[in-house]
Amino acid sequence: MTGSSAPTEAIGLSLVSHTNVGKTTLARTLLGRDIGEVRDEAHVTETAERHTMLSTPEGQRLELWDTPGFGDSVRLLRRLEQAGNPIGWFLAEVWDRFRHKPFWSAQRAMRNVLEQADVVLYLVNAAESPDDATYVDAELRVLQLLGKPVVVLLNQLGPPQPRPLEEAQRQGWQQRVQRPVLALDAFARCWVQEGRLLQAVGDALPAARHPAMAALQAAWLRRSQGVWHEAMAELAHRLARAALDREALPAGGLGARLKELGVAVGRSIGLQPDEAGGPQARAMEALAARVAEDTRGSTDRLIALHGLQGRAEADAVLSRVAAQFALRAPVDEGRAALWGGAVTGALAGLKADLLTGGLTLGGGMLAGGLLGALGAAGLARGFNLMRGVEAPSVAWSDAALDEMVHGALLGYLTVAHFGRGRGGWTATEHPPFWNEAVAAAIASHRPALHRLWAARAEAGVAVSAEAARHTLQAGLQAWLVTVSAELLRGLYPDDAGALQPPAG
């Protein structure tokens, strides 16, 4: 049977832990929506609550139960072990929710596991030393008495860490509980990590439940990869607009252009005072304003795409952009020496603080001689390749566009790691090791990126501006999917299965 007439098949996951370890917070992140109540105190969740985490059109459902927390676990286990039928005795007792709240809460969690769970997700707190968590042995023993398979999750890891540090933490807890442990922080998990959680659940189920779980895993993969590809399309759209953006300069003789260039270069290296309001300055400001506004809007769309609430901060702008422009003008090679002499090396060592979505992403020191490094004749040929130019104009340089790509990927990582358990979106600094990871992924594919930048020189010659933008955007999206996949595989090598196409 298929479609609406197919029988419903539900797989239940009970989220269980010591009280105040973060069950409801993690449930919000896994579900992608706000549920329950989150407070920094014990026994906030008083009843088991069911929520659909995944479903398929054929009727399979993955249901996540947020349960009350265990309290006095050591005392609880001691009482259980004194009974001839420990589980039956404990569940038959009537505990007062006010006078014996730890036992009352544990009883409801245990009843939920017995009646609803196919697999138990047992949460431990990484902010606590494994040796100090004396309650863990007792709680795992109680769950063992219930006879349900258990997957242990490590929560409250803090901001993303380099893999060796996180792995050391995970292994410390694995030795403590004597069973596999998965790292899954409610505040800073990445979506690819959820794929390994679902695989662990599937492995814990009896063979008869594997087909239903496989269908649910495939549904999750299609949904998650759809968000990932849409995110790359959004970044490609933003970067293509910046790459093709131009701001015309007033027509004038070579002397006027050289004077403007000399002022800009001198200002950038501190030799001349800023001349506000000049043609080149106005052009640069216009380009920068458009990129800043586009970045804010694009980041807002990324936030919404990932099921988060909130918006990028209004003051997220490109604060320093002078010298990150390439002058386009119809220059012949006979005048190249003048241009080359004026520009060569003058832009070395300038900083650009590129911002994305409220995050200072530290563009850092850009390569020197962004224009002059081309050499005099090379500079002229570079301009001449930008055909269709009837008047000089200002555009983003390839080096600036490279930095925008770097910033865009960092911004994506930040949004993709933001757990719904935190609440609405707020801008946070990215961990420093992400910078190196992004730079390495880009470096592996830089020639292909630069071919895309070179192709923009042909825009408007043989095709319309809209067609040129569409072509560049498609090329950037394919490039970004490849690079972001390599980046995520590097950060989460054990979770790379989530980056493979769905079966079927």
URSULBEL-V412861 format. One record per residue. RES is the residue in one letter. D_CENTER is the distance of its C-alpha to the mean C-alpha in whole Angstrom. Layout:
RES_D_CENTER ; RES_D_CENTER
This chain:
M_39 ; T_36 ; G_35 ; S_35 ; S_38 ; A_36 ; P_37 ; T_34 ; E_32 ; A_30 ; I_28 ; G_28 ; L_26 ; S_27 ; L_25 ; V_27 ; S_27 ; H_29 ; T_29 ; N_27 ; V_24 ; G_21 ; K_22 ; T_22 ; T_18 ; L_17 ; A_19 ; R_17 ; T_13 ; L_15 ; L_17 ; G_14 ; R_17 ; D_19 ; I_22 ; G_25 ; E_25 ; V_24 ; R_26 ; D_26 ; E_30 ; A_31 ; H_32 ; V_30 ; T_29 ; E_33 ; T_33 ; A_31 ; E_29 ; R_28 ; H_25 ; T_24 ; M_20 ; L_21 ; S_24 ; T_26 ; P_28 ; E_31 ; G_31 ; Q_28 ; R_26 ; L_24 ; E_25 ; L_24 ; W_26 ; D_25 ; T_29 ; P_31 ; G_30 ; F_33 ; G_35 ; D_38 ; S_37 ; V_40 ; R_42 ; L_41 ; L_41 ; R_45 ; R_46 ; L_45 ; E_46 ; Q_50 ; A_50 ; G_51 ; N_49 ; P_46 ; I_43 ; G_46 ; W_48 ; F_44 ; L_43 ; A_47 ; E_47 ; V_47 ; W_45 ; D_45 ; R_41 ; F_43 ; R_45 ; H_43 ; K_39 ; P_38 ; F_40 ; W_39 ; S_36 ; A_36 ; Q_38 ; R_36 ; A_33 ; M_36 ; R_37 ; N_34 ; V_33 ; L_36 ; E_37 ; Q_33 ; A_31 ; D_31 ; V_28 ; V_28 ; L_24 ; Y_25 ; L_23 ; V_24 ; N_23 ; A_22 ; A_23 ; E_26 ; S_28 ; P_29 ; D_33 ; D_33 ; A_31 ; T_35 ; Y_34 ; V_32 ; D_35 ; A_37 ; E_34 ; L_33 ; R_37 ; V_37 ; L_34 ; Q_36 ; L_39 ; L_38 ; G_37 ; K_34 ; P_31 ; V_29 ; V_25 ; V_24 ; L_20 ; L_20 ; N_18 ; Q_18 ; L_17 ; G_15 ; P_12 ; P_11 ; Q_14 ; P_15 ; R_16 ; P_20 ; L_20 ; E_18 ; E_20 ; A_23 ; Q_22 ; R_21 ; Q_25 ; G_27 ; W_26 ; Q_27 ; Q_30 ; R_31 ; V_30 ; Q_32 ; R_29 ; P_26 ; V_23 ; L_19 ; A_16 ; L_14 ; D_14 ; A_14 ; F_12 ; A_9 ; R_9 ; C_6 ; W_8 ; V_10 ; Q_12 ; E_13 ; G_15 ; R_17 ; L_18 ; L_19 ; Q_21 ; A_23 ; V_24 ; G_25 ; D_27 ; A_29 ; L_30 ; P_34 ; A_34 ; A_35 ; R_32 ; H_30 ; P_30 ; A_29 ; M_26 ; A_26 ; A_26 ; L_23 ; Q_21 ; A_21 ; A_20 ; W_17 ; L_16 ; R_17 ; R_16 ; S_12 ; Q_13 ; G_14 ; V_11 ; W_9 ; H_12 ; E_13 ; A_10 ; M_11 ; A_14 ; E_13 ; L_13 ; A_16 ; H_18 ; R_17 ; L_18 ; A_21 ; R_22 ; A_22 ; A_23 ; L_26 ; D_27 ; R_30 ; E_33 ; A_36 ; L_39 ; P_42 ; A_45 ; G_47 ; G_48 ; L_47 ; G_48 ; A_46 ; R_43 ; L_44 ; K_45 ; E_41 ; L_40 ; G_42 ; V_41 ; A_37 ; V_37 ; G_40 ; R_37 ; S_34 ; I_36 ; G_38 ; L_41 ; Q_42 ; P_41 ; D_39 ; E_40 ; A_38 ; G_39 ; G_40 ; P_39 ; Q_36 ; A_35 ; R_35 ; A_33 ; M_30 ; E_30 ; A_30 ; L_27 ; A_25 ; A_25 ; R_24 ; V_21 ; A_20 ; E_21 ; D_19 ; T_16 ; R_16 ; G_17 ; S_14 ; T_11 ; D_13 ; R_13 ; L_9 ; I_10 ; A_13 ; L_11 ; H_9 ; G_12 ; L_12 ; Q_15 ; G_15 ; R_15 ; A_14 ; E_17 ; A_20 ; D_21 ; A_18 ; V_20 ; L_21 ; S_24 ; R_25 ; V_26 ; A_30 ; A_30 ; Q_27 ; F_29 ; A_31 ; L_35 ; R_36 ; A_39 ; P_42 ; V_43 ; D_46 ; E_46 ; G_49 ; R_48 ; A_45 ; A_46 ; L_46 ; W_43 ; G_42 ; G_44 ; A_42 ; V_39 ; T_39 ; G_37 ; A_37 ; L_33 ; A_33 ; G_30 ; L_29 ; K_26 ; A_23 ; D_21 ; L_18 ; L_16 ; T_13 ; G_12 ; G_14 ; L_13 ; T_16 ; L_14 ; G_17 ; G_18 ; G_21 ; M_25 ; L_25 ; A_27 ; G_31 ; G_33 ; L_30 ; L_33 ; G_36 ; A_35 ; L_36 ; G_39 ; A_42 ; A_43 ; G_39 ; L_38 ; A_41 ; R_40 ; G_36 ; F_37 ; N_40 ; L_37 ; M_36 ; R_38 ; G_39 ; V_39 ; E_42 ; A_41 ; P_39 ; S_36 ; V_33 ; A_29 ; W_26 ; S_27 ; D_25 ; A_24 ; A_22 ; L_21 ; D_19 ; E_18 ; M_16 ; V_15 ; H_13 ; G_12 ; A_11 ; L_8 ; L_8 ; G_7 ; Y_5 ; L_3 ; T_4 ; V_4 ; A_2 ; H_4 ; F_7 ; G_10 ; R_12 ; G_15 ; R_14 ; G_16 ; G_15 ; W_12 ; T_13 ; A_12 ; T_12 ; E_12 ; H_10 ; P_12 ; P_15 ; F_14 ; W_11 ; N_13 ; E_16 ; A_13 ; V_12 ; A_16 ; A_17 ; A_15 ; I_16 ; A_20 ; S_20 ; H_20 ; R_21 ; P_25 ; A_23 ; L_21 ; H_25 ; R_27 ; L_24 ; W_25 ; A_29 ; A_29 ; R_28 ; A_32 ; E_33 ; A_32 ; G_35 ; V_37 ; A_38 ; V_35 ; S_34 ; A_32 ; E_30 ; A_30 ; A_29 ; R_26 ; H_25 ; T_26 ; L_24 ; Q_21 ; A_21 ; G_22 ; L_18 ; Q_16 ; A_18 ; W_17 ; L_14 ; V_13 ; T_15 ; V_14 ; S_10 ; A_12 ; E_14 ; L_11 ; L_9 ; R_13 ; G_14 ; L_11 ; Y_12 ; P_16 ; D_17 ; D_15 ; A_15 ; G_17 ; A_14 ; L_14 ; Q_18 ; P_19 ; P_21 ; A_24 ; G_27
